[in-house]
């Protein structure tokens, strides 16, 4: 194999890897965007539950606070996972 042939082979492989990386990057970006959009819906639900817990009184408020706390913990974990993926 000549040097010219070898350079062409290496260049072709590099171009293929580049194209594949570009597609994967695009898909990863879209996955992250989809996950963000989903998290934003959950964020709104969490804010509503938090507001409801702040306004309720008595035994029911304990349930509302517990529910809001659980949802908040799940959201925190999911945002953290997304944040780590984007690093």
Secondary structure as UniProt FT lines:
FT   HELIX           3..55
FT   HELIX           59..85
//
